[in-house]
Amino acid sequence: MKRRWLITLLLCVAVLGGALAFRLWPRTLSPDQCGTVYRHYAAVEGVEATYIKDKHIGGDEQVDVTLLQATDSTSWVTLLRDLDMPDFDVEADDDFFVHYLAAKEHPDQRVPFSPGLCDLVVLWPAESTVCIFHIATEVQYDRLLKNQFDNLEQ
Amino acid sequence: MQHQPHSTPDIELLVARRTRQAAEQRLLAEVDAGYGHRSLVAAVRHYAVVAVVAVVLAAGVIACTSVPDGRDMTSADRAAVLSDVNYVIDNL
């Protein structure tokens, strides 16, 4: 009888540990779980591409994010050209950002806001970085720009 | 000393004793089998209850634990990437 309860205890600990591990353990996404922009730039030399799934952006909101980081100035210029953007001064201020709405998975095509059909593209020249938020709802868009308004109010 | 053959009452006594022993052994075997069956049923019932409780616990843990930022991403350098994205979000 005592042995049965020992097995029971071990079983419960294993189940709880498994559930926690399932929830917290970092997982590396496979390319087919990522967007087309990531898949394109993952194969481009001079650009470090990262895809993040369900990034918290405040409140209960989560968005998928593609981060593209040029490793040298030539790649940065090429990246900007791909996005149909003019060149930026790489010595730009750390807090200088440019953002616009683009068609989903097409950061070179500017579009007006349309829930589920557009991405928020943010250029960060100081770090030669492009951050693409794959927004699906208006709430997510508002949440991302909320900090901008908060910063203006200060 | 000459061996005396068993008398009839002796043989009857012996047969009766053997019959009683066989009946006792049969009864003991049946009791053992019954106990084993009850024990198996109790164990199955116990582990079925434990399995249900474990599933409920696991579901509770999954529901109450929020997924950490950057759990699912392609980069191995999670901290640096998250730091950059958080900076963008905070300073947009």
gemmi code that builds the backbone of each chain (N, CA, C; Angstrom):
import gemmi

chains = {
    "A": [
        ("MET", (0.830, -1.211, 0.000), (0.000, 0.000, 0.000), (0.869, 1.269, 0.000)),
        ("LYS", (1.957, 1.222, 0.833), (2.864, 2.359, 0.915), (3.553, 2.603, -0.430)),
        ("ARG", (3.890, 1.481, -1.120), (4.568, 1.547, -2.415), (3.666, 2.213, -3.466)),
        ("ARG", (2.384, 1.908, -3.372), (1.426, 2.483, -4.322), (1.364, 4.003, -4.195)),
        ("TRP", (1.388, 4.499, -2.955), (1.337, 5.952, -2.749), (2.636, 6.628, -3.184)),
        ("LEU", (3.738, 5.912, -3.045), (5.024, 6.444, -3.508), (5.004, 6.609, -5.033)),
        ("ILE", (4.484, 5.587, -5.711), (4.366, 5.657, -7.173), (3.433, 6.795, -7.569)),
        ("THR", (2.348, 6.949, -6.811), (1.387, 8.024, -7.076), (2.054, 9.390, -6.967)),
        ("LEU", (2.835, 9.559, -5.898), (3.518, 10.835, -5.679), (4.495, 11.126, -6.818)),
        ("LEU", (5.278, 10.129, -7.185), (6.252, 10.294, -8.267), (5.553, 10.618, -9.587)),
        ("LEU", (4.420, 9.965, -9.825), (3.648, 10.196, -11.051), (3.152, 11.643, -11.110)),
        ("CYS", (2.626, 12.132, -9.973), (2.116, 13.511, -9.933), (3.246, 14.517, -10.140)),
        ("VAL", (4.376, 14.286, -9.491), (5.528, 15.187, -9.659), (5.973, 15.200, -11.119)),
        ("ALA", (5.999, 14.018, -11.745), (6.422, 13.924, -13.147), (5.450, 14.663, -14.062)),
        ("VAL", (4.161, 14.516, -13.785), (3.150, 15.192, -14.621), (3.267, 16.711, -14.465)),
        ("LEU", (3.409, 17.189, -13.213), (3.542, 18.633, -12.976), (4.818, 19.183, -13.621)),
        ("GLY", (5.905, 18.441, -13.462), (7.173, 18.853, -14.088), (7.062, 18.898, -15.595)),
        ("GLY", (6.393, 17.901, -16.149), (6.213, 17.861, -17.605), (5.381, 19.036, -18.093)),
        ("ALA", (4.320, 19.353, -17.346), (3.453, 20.470, -17.739), (4.220, 21.792, -17.681)),
        ("LEU", (5.006, 21.968, -16.617), (5.805, 23.199, -16.484), (6.851, 23.299, -17.593)),
        ("ALA", (7.519, 22.188, -17.847), (8.550, 22.175, -18.893), (7.933, 22.487, -20.249)),
        ("PHE", (6.751, 21.911, -20.513), (6.051, 22.159, -21.772), (5.747, 23.644, -21.935)),
        ("ARG", (5.419, 24.284, -20.808), (5.023, 25.700, -20.849), (6.219, 26.648, -20.938)),
        ("LEU", (7.311, 26.301, -20.273), (8.417, 27.262, -20.116), (9.635, 26.969, -20.986)),
        ("TRP", (9.779, 25.749, -21.414), (11.015, 25.372, -22.103), (11.152, 26.123, -23.433)),
        ("PRO", (12.276, 26.802, -23.685), (12.445, 27.529, -24.954), (12.408, 26.570, -26.145)),
        ("ARG", (11.736, 27.022, -27.203), (11.632, 26.169, -28.386), (12.124, 26.927, -29.615)),
        ("THR", (12.861, 26.246, -30.427), (13.354, 26.867, -31.654), (12.382, 26.546, -32.788)),
        ("LEU", (11.891, 27.604, -33.408), (10.906, 27.405, -34.478), (11.570, 26.867, -35.738)),
        ("SER", (10.830, 26.043, -36.440), (11.321, 25.599, -37.747), (10.895, 26.634, -38.790)),
        ("PRO", (11.612, 26.734, -39.915), (11.307, 27.777, -40.918), (9.858, 27.765, -41.404)),
        ("ASP", (9.250, 26.592, -41.500), (7.876, 26.574, -42.022), (6.863, 27.139, -41.032)),
        ("GLN", (7.286, 27.400, -39.790), (6.399, 28.031, -38.810), (6.548, 29.558, -38.845)),
        ("CYS", (7.441, 30.043, -39.704), (7.744, 31.471, -39.740), (7.158, 32.095, -41.008)),
        ("GLY", (7.208, 33.430, -41.042), (6.673, 34.148, -42.195), (7.613, 34.084, -43.397)),
        ("THR", (7.081, 34.544, -44.517), (7.874, 34.494, -45.757), (9.035, 35.482, -45.727)),
        ("VAL", (8.844, 36.624, -45.051), (9.937, 37.607, -44.967), (11.128, 36.987, -44.236)),
        ("TYR", (10.829, 36.313, -43.127), (11.918, 35.647, -42.395), (12.600, 34.611, -43.274)),
        ("ARG", (11.805, 33.791, -43.942), (12.387, 32.705, -44.755), (13.259, 33.266, -45.865)),
        ("HIS", (12.828, 34.416, -46.401), (13.621, 35.033, -47.467), (14.971, 35.517, -46.918)),
        ("TYR", (14.902, 36.287, -45.816), (16.136, 36.902, -45.309), (17.018, 35.926, -44.508)),
        ("ALA", (16.459, 34.808, -44.094), (17.276, 33.813, -43.388), (18.367, 33.279, -44.312)),
        ("ALA", (18.091, 33.346, -45.604), (19.066, 32.827, -46.574), (19.948, 33.919, -47.149)),
        ("VAL", (19.724, 35.181, -46.723), (20.497, 36.302, -47.273), (21.735, 36.549, -46.418)),
        ("GLU", (22.859, 36.604, -47.063), (24.108, 36.865, -46.336), (24.174, 38.347, -45.965)),
        ("GLY", (24.660, 38.645, -44.786), (24.769, 40.032, -44.349), (23.556, 40.495, -43.553)),
        ("VAL", (22.545, 39.649, -43.469), (21.357, 39.992, -42.674), (21.088, 38.849, -41.690)),
        ("GLU", (20.982, 39.217, -40.411), (20.609, 38.213, -39.407), (19.109, 38.311, -39.190)),
        ("ALA", (18.428, 37.269, -39.564), (16.962, 37.273, -39.451), (16.522, 36.438, -38.252)),
        ("THR", (15.541, 36.959, -37.548), (14.979, 36.225, -36.405), (13.462, 36.337, -36.452)),
        ("TYR", (12.811, 35.252, -36.168), (11.346, 35.275, -36.094), (10.949, 34.917, -34.663)),
        ("ILE", (10.103, 35.760, -34.079), (9.634, 35.518, -32.704), (8.129, 35.320, -32.746)),
        ("LYS", (7.684, 34.257, -32.151), (6.235, 33.991, -32.138), (5.627, 34.477, -30.829)),
        ("ASP", (4.488, 35.120, -30.933), (3.712, 35.547, -29.757), (4.518, 36.406, -28.783)),
        ("LYS", (5.115, 37.465, -29.314), (5.843, 38.403, -28.452), (4.829, 39.270, -27.706)),
        ("HIS", (4.985, 39.372, -26.394), (4.079, 40.216, -25.608), (4.355, 41.690, -25.916)),
        ("ILE", (3.294, 42.446, -26.145), (3.495, 43.872, -26.434), (2.735, 44.739, -25.443)),
        ("GLY", (2.345, 44.149, -24.338), (1.607, 44.901, -23.312), (0.187, 44.384, -23.219)),
        ("GLY", (-0.361, 44.465, -22.031), (-1.698, 43.909, -21.808), (-1.668, 42.417, -22.081)),
        ("ASP", (-2.718, 41.953, -22.715), (-2.749, 40.527, -23.074), (-2.381, 40.317, -24.534)),
        ("GLU", (-1.922, 41.378, -25.165), (-1.690, 41.295, -26.617), (-0.333, 40.676, -26.953)),
        ("GLN", (-0.348, 39.885, -28.000), (0.875, 39.238, -28.486), (0.891, 39.337, -30.011)),
        ("VAL", (2.055, 39.567, -30.558), (2.182, 39.572, -32.021), (3.426, 38.769, -32.413)),
        ("ASP", (3.423, 38.321, -33.662), (4.624, 37.684, -34.200), (5.525, 38.798, -34.733)),
        ("VAL", (6.813, 38.628, -34.573), (7.761, 39.669, -34.969), (8.871, 39.070, -35.834)),
        ("THR", (9.200, 39.782, -36.898), (10.385, 39.422, -37.683), (11.424, 40.522, -37.468)),
        ("LEU", (12.614, 40.138, -37.064), (13.685, 41.109, -36.825), (14.785, 40.868, -37.848)),
        ("LEU", (15.132, 41.917, -38.575), (16.203, 41.811, -39.571), (17.319, 42.763, -39.158)),
        ("GLN", (18.512, 42.244, -38.970), (19.634, 43.070, -38.527), (20.779, 42.948, -39.531)),
        ("ALA", (21.084, 44.071, -40.170), (22.180, 44.067, -41.147), (23.500, 44.033, -40.396)),
        ("THR", (24.409, 43.222, -40.864), (25.684, 43.072, -40.143), (26.742, 44.067, -40.634)),
        ("ASP", (26.500, 44.723, -41.774), (27.439, 45.740, -42.261), (26.657, 46.799, -43.036)),
        ("SER", (27.326, 47.906, -43.325), (26.636, 49.046, -43.948), (26.129, 48.703, -45.352)),
        ("THR", (26.853, 47.901, -46.074), (26.421, 47.523, -47.427), (25.107, 46.733, -47.364)),
        ("SER", (25.044, 45.798, -46.445), (23.821, 45.004, -46.293), (22.651, 45.877, -45.856)),
        ("TRP", (22.962, 46.888, -45.013), (21.917, 47.805, -44.545), (21.348, 48.603, -45.714)),
        ("VAL", (22.229, 49.085, -46.559), (21.782, 49.850, -47.735), (20.945, 48.944, -48.652)),
        ("THR", (21.394, 47.727, -48.819), (20.651, 46.766, -49.662), (19.274, 46.481, -49.052)),
        ("LEU", (19.275, 46.338, -47.742), (18.011, 46.067, -47.036), (17.035, 47.225, -47.224)),
        ("LEU", (17.568, 48.449, -47.082), (16.711, 49.631, -47.266), (16.181, 49.686, -48.697)),
        ("ARG", (17.042, 49.343, -49.645), (16.621, 49.352, -51.053), (15.504, 48.307, -51.261)),
        ("ASP", (15.650, 47.154, -50.636), (14.599, 46.117, -50.730), (13.256, 46.642, -50.217)),
        ("LEU", (13.344, 47.487, -49.189), (12.117, 48.024, -48.583), (11.640, 49.294, -49.286)),
        ("ASP", (12.336, 49.653, -50.341), (12.000, 50.847, -51.105), (12.105, 52.107, -50.238)),
        ("MET", (13.187, 52.144, -49.431), (13.415, 53.286, -48.544), (14.718, 53.980, -48.924)),
        ("PRO", (14.780, 55.315, -48.679), (16.048, 56.005, -48.922), (17.079, 55.603, -47.862)),
        ("ASP", (18.319, 55.889, -48.118), (19.384, 55.568, -47.169), (19.279, 56.476, -45.937)),
        ("PHE", (19.662, 55.950, -44.789), (19.684, 56.748, -43.569), (21.126, 56.952, -43.120)),
        ("ASP", (21.308, 58.011, -42.381), (22.607, 58.228, -41.774), (22.781, 57.185, -40.660)),
        ("VAL", (23.796, 56.351, -40.782), (23.982, 55.293, -39.793), (24.396, 55.831, -38.427)),
        ("GLU", (24.787, 57.132, -38.416), (25.136, 57.739, -37.126), (23.907, 58.356, -36.454)),
        ("ALA", (22.746, 57.969, -36.958), (21.506, 58.558, -36.429), (21.378, 58.304, -34.934)),
        ("ASP", (20.566, 59.161, -34.325), (20.325, 59.055, -32.892), (19.720, 57.684, -32.557)),
        ("ASP", (20.057, 57.190, -31.382), (19.590, 55.863, -30.952), (18.067, 55.737, -30.964)),
        ("ASP", (17.399, 56.841, -30.628), (15.944, 56.798, -30.513), (15.231, 57.221, -31.795)),
        ("PHE", (15.980, 57.308, -32.888), (15.348, 57.713, -34.144), (14.768, 56.474, -34.836)),
        ("PHE", (13.458, 56.488, -34.983), (12.770, 55.353, -35.622), (11.885, 55.869, -36.753)),
        ("VAL", (11.749, 55.071, -37.774), (10.793, 55.363, -38.842), (9.845, 54.167, -38.904)),
        ("HIS", (8.560, 54.450, -38.948), (7.648, 53.301, -39.074), (6.561, 53.585, -40.094)),
        ("TYR", (6.091, 52.534, -40.675), (5.009, 52.643, -41.657), (4.260, 51.314, -41.724)),
        ("LEU", (3.098, 51.358, -42.333), (2.301, 50.140, -42.518), (2.571, 49.567, -43.905)),
        ("ALA", (2.752, 48.274, -43.949), (3.021, 47.617, -45.226), (2.089, 46.416, -45.382)),
        ("ALA", (1.917, 45.997, -46.603), (1.082, 44.821, -46.860), (1.690, 43.616, -46.143)),
        ("LYS", (0.830, 42.729, -45.683), (1.305, 41.576, -44.909), (2.374, 40.796, -45.663)),
        ("GLU", (3.507, 40.606, -45.010), (4.654, 39.866, -45.576), (5.241, 40.536, -46.817)),
        ("HIS", (4.879, 41.811, -47.048), (5.464, 42.576, -48.158), (5.882, 43.949, -47.629)),
        ("PRO", (7.006, 44.012, -46.918), (7.385, 45.269, -46.274), (7.733, 46.398, -47.245)),
        ("ASP", (7.816, 46.107, -48.528), (8.121, 47.146, -49.513), (6.845, 47.814, -50.054)),
        ("GLN", (5.673, 47.294, -49.676), (4.421, 47.840, -50.215), (3.647, 48.574, -49.121)),
        ("ARG", (3.618, 49.931, -49.205), (2.883, 50.725, -48.198), (1.378, 50.575, -48.413)),
        ("VAL", (0.672, 50.403, -47.334), (-0.794, 50.309, -47.411), (-1.394, 51.047, -46.221)),
        ("PRO", (-2.654, 51.482, -46.325), (-3.331, 52.023, -45.130), (-3.669, 50.894, -44.174)),
        ("PHE", (-3.987, 51.271, -42.937), (-4.253, 50.226, -41.938), (-5.480, 49.395, -42.306)),
        ("SER", (-5.317, 48.112, -42.205), (-6.416, 47.185, -42.453), (-6.151, 45.954, -41.574)),
        ("PRO", (-7.009, 45.732, -40.571), (-6.730, 44.640, -39.608), (-6.511, 43.295, -40.284)),
        ("GLY", (-5.430, 42.670, -39.917), (-5.138, 41.328, -40.438), (-4.472, 41.327, -41.797)),
        ("LEU", (-4.402, 42.497, -42.431), (-3.847, 42.535, -43.793), (-2.565, 43.353, -43.891)),
        ("CYS", (-2.110, 43.859, -42.749), (-0.898, 44.682, -42.837), (0.064, 44.399, -41.676)),
        ("ASP", (1.294, 44.806, -41.878), (2.341, 44.692, -40.862), (2.815, 46.098, -40.498)),
        ("LEU", (3.275, 46.261, -39.272), (3.904, 47.522, -38.884), (5.413, 47.332, -39.023)),
        ("VAL", (5.995, 48.109, -39.923), (7.434, 47.994, -40.174), (8.133, 49.151, -39.471)),
        ("VAL", (9.114, 48.839, -38.654), (9.859, 49.873, -37.923), (11.327, 49.797, -38.336)),
        ("LEU", (11.852, 50.917, -38.784), (13.281, 50.979, -39.133), (14.024, 51.624, -37.972)),
        ("TRP", (15.139, 51.038, -37.610), (15.966, 51.552, -36.503), (17.366, 51.738, -37.065)),
        ("PRO", (17.607, 52.892, -37.683), (18.873, 53.103, -38.409), (20.118, 52.967, -37.527)),
        ("ALA", (20.026, 53.428, -36.283), (21.211, 53.397, -35.411), (21.745, 51.982, -35.239)),
        ("GLU", (20.876, 51.011, -35.320), (21.297, 49.608, -35.138), (21.188, 48.810, -36.440)),
        ("SER", (20.957, 49.523, -37.550), (20.786, 48.860, -38.856), (19.787, 47.703, -38.753)),
        ("THR", (18.670, 48.021, -38.137), (17.690, 46.968, -37.821), (16.306, 47.308, -38.367)),
        ("VAL", (15.645, 46.297, -38.861), (14.249, 46.434, -39.278), (13.423, 45.472, -38.431)),
        ("CYS", (12.374, 46.012, -37.841), (11.527, 45.198, -36.974), (10.120, 45.178, -37.591)),
        ("ILE", (9.640, 44.019, -37.907), (8.323, 43.914, -38.558), (7.353, 43.229, -37.594)),
        ("PHE", (6.330, 43.983, -37.196), (5.301, 43.428, -36.299), (4.132, 42.955, -37.159)),
        ("HIS", (3.839, 41.685, -37.075), (2.747, 41.124, -37.883), (1.437, 41.282, -37.114)),
        ("ILE", (0.860, 42.463, -37.241), (-0.331, 42.772, -36.444), (-1.582, 42.168, -37.097)),
        ("ALA", (-2.455, 41.685, -36.238), (-3.674, 41.041, -36.748), (-4.924, 41.836, -36.380)),
        ("THR", (-4.824, 42.657, -35.350), (-6.028, 43.386, -34.912), (-5.685, 44.854, -34.656)),
        ("GLU", (-6.735, 45.659, -34.595), (-6.562, 47.084, -34.332), (-6.022, 47.303, -32.918)),
        ("VAL", (-6.440, 46.433, -32.019), (-5.998, 46.552, -30.615), (-4.485, 46.394, -30.544)),
        ("GLN", (-3.952, 45.448, -31.302), (-2.494, 45.243, -31.310), (-1.775, 46.476, -31.863)),
        ("TYR", (-2.353, 47.041, -32.907), (-1.764, 48.237, -33.525), (-1.761, 49.396, -32.519)),
        ("ASP", (-2.912, 49.576, -31.859), (-3.017, 50.641, -30.858), (-2.031, 50.416, -29.719)),
        ("ARG", (-1.902, 49.159, -29.322), (-1.010, 48.829, -28.212), (0.443, 49.155, -28.564)),
        ("LEU", (0.816, 48.863, -29.801), (2.194, 49.132, -30.226), (2.472, 50.636, -30.274)),
        ("LEU", (1.451, 51.411, -30.715), (1.665, 52.856, -30.821), (1.376, 53.581, -29.517)),
        ("LYS", (0.856, 52.844, -28.541), (0.498, 53.458, -27.267), (1.705, 54.123, -26.615)),
        ("ASN", (2.828, 53.431, -26.685), (4.043, 53.975, -26.062), (4.453, 55.285, -26.717)),
        ("GLN", (4.168, 55.375, -28.023), (4.518, 56.595, -28.736), (3.741, 57.780, -28.152)),
        ("PHE", (2.454, 57.553, -27.918), (1.624, 58.630, -27.347), (2.020, 58.897, -25.901)),
        ("ASP", (2.347, 57.825, -25.176), (2.793, 58.001, -23.784), (4.060, 58.847, -23.741)),
        ("ASN", (4.967, 58.575, -24.687), (6.229, 59.325, -24.722), (5.986, 60.798, -25.073)),
        ("LEU", (5.010, 61.044, -25.967), (4.704, 62.421, -26.364), (4.127, 63.205, -25.194)),
        ("GLU", (3.333, 62.515, -24.368), (2.683, 63.184, -23.242), (3.677, 63.590, -22.165)),
        ("GLN", (4.805, 62.889, -22.095), (5.773, 63.173, -21.022), (6.533, 64.484, -21.268)),
    ],
    "B": [
        ("MET", (8.047, -57.987, 14.660), (6.678, -57.598, 14.984), (5.878, -57.590, 13.691)),
        ("GLN", (4.796, -58.243, 13.712), (4.004, -58.382, 12.497), (3.141, -57.137, 12.296)),
        ("HIS", (3.142, -56.700, 11.020), (2.376, -55.491, 10.690), (0.901, -55.811, 10.638)),
        ("GLN", (0.158, -55.030, 11.368), (-1.278, -55.257, 11.381), (-1.932, -54.468, 10.243)),
        ("PRO", (-2.778, -55.142, 9.451), (-3.474, -54.382, 8.408), (-4.463, -53.402, 9.026)),
        ("HIS", (-4.703, -52.263, 8.236), (-5.672, -51.269, 8.748), (-7.049, -51.881, 8.816)),
        ("SER", (-7.706, -51.497, 9.824), (-9.101, -51.928, 9.893), (-9.956, -50.960, 9.064)),
        ("THR", (-11.126, -51.278, 8.731), (-12.017, -50.468, 7.895), (-12.272, -49.077, 8.478)),
        ("PRO", (-12.539, -48.971, 9.782), (-12.745, -47.607, 10.330), (-11.520, -46.713, 10.164)),
        ("ASP", (-10.301, -47.295, 10.245), (-9.071, -46.509, 10.042), (-9.024, -45.935, 8.638)),
        ("ILE", (-9.329, -46.767, 7.633), (-9.293, -46.322, 6.232), (-10.328, -45.235, 6.006)),
        ("GLU", (-11.471, -45.405, 6.554), (-12.519, -44.389, 6.393), (-12.085, -43.049, 7.006)),
        ("LEU", (-11.416, -43.182, 8.138), (-10.917, -41.960, 8.815), (-9.875, -41.243, 7.954)),
        ("LEU", (-8.995, -42.075, 7.368), (-7.942, -41.523, 6.524), (-8.534, -40.831, 5.295)),
        ("VAL", (-9.482, -41.483, 4.667), (-10.140, -40.906, 3.469), (-10.848, -39.611, 3.832)),
        ("ALA", (-11.509, -39.623, 4.989), (-12.234, -38.421, 5.420), (-11.265, -37.265, 5.658)),
        ("ARG", (-10.081, -37.616, 6.259), (-9.076, -36.573, 6.541), (-8.542, -35.966, 5.220)),
        ("ARG", (-8.222, -36.847, 4.254), (-7.699, -36.397, 2.961), (-8.718, -35.505, 2.240)),
        ("THR", (-9.960, -35.952, 2.306), (-11.032, -35.197, 1.639), (-11.149, -33.805, 2.257)),
        ("ARG", (-11.055, -33.761, 3.591), (-11.165, -32.476, 4.293), (-9.992, -31.556, 3.948)),
        ("GLN", (-8.787, -32.169, 3.879), (-7.598, -31.367, 3.521), (-7.718, -30.798, 2.110)),
        ("ALA", (-8.205, -31.653, 1.199), (-8.362, -31.185, -0.195), (-9.369, -30.051, -0.252)),
        ("ALA", (-10.452, -30.191, 0.505), (-11.488, -29.145, 0.506), (-10.926, -27.845, 1.083)),
        ("GLU", (-10.109, -27.995, 2.132), (-9.509, -26.791, 2.745), (-8.574, -26.077, 1.776)),
        ("GLN", (-7.782, -26.883, 1.067), (-6.843, -26.277, 0.102), (-7.591, -25.568, -1.026)),
        ("ARG", (-8.674, -26.212, -1.482), (-9.476, -25.608, -2.546), (-10.067, -24.280, -2.063)),
        ("LEU", (-10.550, -24.298, -0.836), (-11.146, -23.086, -0.263), (-10.108, -21.966, -0.140)),
        ("LEU", (-8.914, -22.351, 0.331), (-7.831, -21.353, 0.472), (-7.460, -20.748, -0.880)),
        ("ALA", (-7.383, -21.601, -1.914), (-7.042, -21.133, -3.257), (-8.088, -20.151, -3.765)),
        ("GLU", (-9.362, -20.478, -3.472), (-10.440, -19.583, -3.916), (-10.365, -18.236, -3.195)),
        ("VAL", (-10.057, -18.307, -1.907), (-9.929, -17.059, -1.126), (-8.782, -16.211, -1.674)),
        ("ASP", (-7.637, -16.886, -1.951), (-6.478, -16.167, -2.509), (-6.836, -15.513, -3.830)),
        ("ALA", (-7.495, -16.259, -4.696), (-7.864, -15.735, -6.009), (-8.794, -14.541, -5.855)),
        ("GLY", (-9.732, -14.648, -4.937), (-10.677, -13.561, -4.704), (-9.974, -12.321, -4.188)),
        ("TYR", (-9.054, -12.534, -3.264), (-8.310, -11.401, -2.709), (-7.488, -10.727, -3.804)),
        ("GLY", (-6.815, -11.539, -4.650), (-6.012, -11.004, -5.756), (-6.859, -10.192, -6.708)),
        ("HIS", (-8.048, -10.675, -6.995), (-8.940, -9.965, -7.909), (-9.348, -8.621, -7.317)),
        ("ARG", (-9.729, -8.660, -6.036), (-10.133, -7.409, -5.374), (-8.970, -6.426, -5.314)),
        ("SER", (-7.782, -6.948, -5.072), (-6.592, -6.103, -5.002), (-6.314, -5.439, -6.354)),
        ("LEU", (-6.477, -6.213, -7.438), (-6.251, -5.680, -8.780), (-7.270, -4.594, -9.113)),
        ("VAL", (-8.521, -4.856, -8.771), (-9.586, -3.876, -9.033), (-9.304, -2.583, -8.266)),
        ("ALA", (-8.854, -2.725, -7.011), (-8.558, -1.537, -6.196), (-7.403, -0.745, -6.793)),
        ("ALA", (-6.377, -1.452, -7.267), (-5.214, -0.766, -7.845), (-5.606, -0.022, -9.119)),
        ("VAL", (-6.389, -0.680, -9.961), (-6.830, -0.040, -11.205), (-7.653, 1.209, -10.895)),
        ("ARG", (-8.537, 1.074, -9.924), (-9.379, 2.214, -9.540), (-8.503, 3.356, -9.001)),
        ("HIS", (-7.543, 3.008, -8.181), (-6.643, 4.014, -7.593), (-5.893, 4.778, -8.684)),
        ("TYR", (-5.295, 4.016, -9.621), (-4.486, 4.697, -10.643), (-5.357, 5.453, -11.644)),
        ("ALA", (-6.599, 5.011, -11.821), (-7.509, 5.764, -12.688), (-7.796, 7.129, -12.054)),
        ("VAL", (-8.042, 7.132, -10.744), (-8.294, 8.396, -10.039), (-7.048, 9.276, -10.088)),
        ("VAL", (-5.876, 8.650, -9.873), (-4.617, 9.408, -9.908), (-4.406, 10.015, -11.296)),
        ("ALA", (-4.709, 9.257, -12.352), (-4.523, 9.759, -13.721), (-5.414, 10.972, -13.969)),
        ("VAL", (-6.664, 10.893, -13.506), (-7.588, 12.025, -13.695), (-7.078, 13.254, -12.940)),
        ("VAL", (-6.657, 13.035, -11.685), (-6.124, 14.155, -10.882), (-4.888, 14.746, -11.555)),
        ("ALA", (-4.014, 13.889, -12.086), (-2.781, 14.359, -12.738), (-3.105, 15.190, -13.984)),
        ("VAL", (-4.082, 14.735, -14.751), (-4.471, 15.491, -15.959), (-5.033, 16.857, -15.562)),
        ("VAL", (-5.860, 16.871, -14.516), (-6.427, 18.140, -14.047), (-5.313, 19.071, -13.556)),
        ("LEU", (-4.357, 18.513, -12.811), (-3.222, 19.310, -12.322), (-2.421, 19.890, -13.486)),
        ("ALA", (-2.138, 19.036, -14.476), (-1.354, 19.483, -15.631), (-2.086, 20.593, -16.378)),
        ("ALA", (-3.410, 20.418, -16.551), (-4.200, 21.445, -17.242), (-4.176, 22.752, -16.441)),
        ("GLY", (-4.257, 22.635, -15.115), (-4.212, 23.817, -14.252), (-2.879, 24.543, -14.363)),
        ("VAL", (-1.814, 23.773, -14.354), (-0.469, 24.379, -14.466), (-0.329, 25.079, -15.815)),
        ("ILE", (-0.782, 24.424, -16.886), (-0.662, 25.021, -18.222), (-1.512, 26.289, -18.317)),
        ("ALA", (-2.699, 26.248, -17.699), (-3.584, 27.413, -17.773), (-3.054, 28.583, -16.944)),
        ("CYS", (-2.412, 28.281, -15.826), (-1.976, 29.343, -14.911), (-0.566, 29.856, -15.200)),
        ("THR", (0.186, 29.160, -16.031), (1.552, 29.603, -16.309), (1.571, 30.327, -17.648)),
        ("SER", (2.044, 31.565, -17.624), (2.100, 32.292, -18.893), (3.392, 31.932, -19.627)),
        ("VAL", (3.275, 31.876, -20.940), (4.438, 31.535, -21.758), (5.418, 32.704, -21.735)),
        ("PRO", (6.677, 32.468, -21.424), (7.626, 33.583, -21.383), (7.904, 34.125, -22.779)),
        ("ASP", (8.201, 35.423, -22.822), (8.538, 36.057, -24.090), (9.709, 35.348, -24.762)),
        ("GLY", (9.587, 35.165, -26.035), (10.715, 34.594, -26.783), (10.912, 33.119, -26.593)),
        ("ARG", (9.894, 32.431, -26.039), (10.034, 30.983, -25.905), (10.139, 30.346, -27.291)),
        ("ASP", (9.288, 30.855, -28.192), (9.281, 30.298, -29.546), (9.941, 31.281, -30.504)),
        ("MET", (11.165, 31.048, -30.835), (11.826, 31.906, -31.825), (12.897, 31.100, -32.553)),
        ("THR", (13.460, 31.714, -33.579), (14.421, 30.984, -34.397), (15.857, 31.191, -33.927)),
        ("SER", (16.072, 32.276, -33.186), (17.444, 32.606, -32.805), (17.869, 31.896, -31.526)),
        ("ALA", (19.147, 31.564, -31.456), (19.679, 30.983, -30.228), (20.003, 32.086, -29.221)),
        ("ASP", (20.267, 33.306, -29.771), (20.651, 34.429, -28.914), (19.392, 35.169, -28.461)),
        ("ARG", (18.596, 34.490, -27.640), (17.273, 34.991, -27.290), (17.333, 36.328, -26.537)),
        ("ALA", (18.228, 36.423, -25.583), (18.256, 37.608, -24.719), (18.540, 38.875, -25.530)),
        ("ALA", (19.524, 38.819, -26.421), (19.895, 40.000, -27.203), (18.773, 40.403, -28.147)),
        ("VAL", (18.168, 39.421, -28.782), (17.078, 39.703, -29.728), (15.893, 40.329, -29.001)),
        ("LEU", (15.530, 39.754, -27.862), (14.399, 40.287, -27.099), (14.687, 41.691, -26.597)),
        ("SER", (15.919, 41.920, -26.205), (16.305, 43.241, -25.738), (16.105, 44.273, -26.854)),
        ("ASP", (16.515, 43.930, -28.075), (16.354, 44.851, -29.211), (14.880, 45.114, -29.505)),
        ("VAL", (14.094, 44.040, -29.542), (12.664, 44.209, -29.862), (11.964, 45.012, -28.764)),
        ("ASN", (12.306, 44.751, -27.517), (11.704, 45.512, -26.415), (12.084, 46.991, -26.498)),
        ("TYR", (13.317, 47.247, -26.901), (13.757, 48.650, -27.036), (12.930, 49.350, -28.110)),
        ("VAL", (12.712, 48.642, -29.223), (11.907, 49.211, -30.310), (10.489, 49.495, -29.810)),
        ("ILE", (9.897, 48.531, -29.120), (8.516, 48.702, -28.638), (8.434, 49.873, -27.650)),
        ("ASP", (9.401, 49.954, -26.757), (9.366, 51.007, -25.732), (9.633, 52.398, -26.301)),
        ("ASN", (10.353, 52.468, -27.414), (10.756, 53.781, -27.933), (10.116, 54.125, -29.275)),
        ("LEU", (9.162, 53.329, -29.670), (8.532, 53.554, -30.966), (7.872, 54.925, -31.025)),
    ],
}
model = gemmi.Model(1)
for chain_id, residues in chains.items():
    chain = gemmi.Chain(chain_id)
    for i, (resn, *xyz) in enumerate(residues, 1):
        res = gemmi.Residue()
        res.name, res.seqid = resn, gemmi.SeqId(i, " ")
        for name, pos in zip(("N", "CA", "C"), xyz):
            atom = gemmi.Atom()
            atom.name, atom.element = name, gemmi.Element(name[0])
            atom.pos, atom.b_iso = gemmi.Position(*pos), 0.0
            res.add_atom(atom)
        chain.add_residue(res)
    model.add_chain(chain)
structure = gemmi.Structure()
structure.add_model(model)
structure.setup_entities()
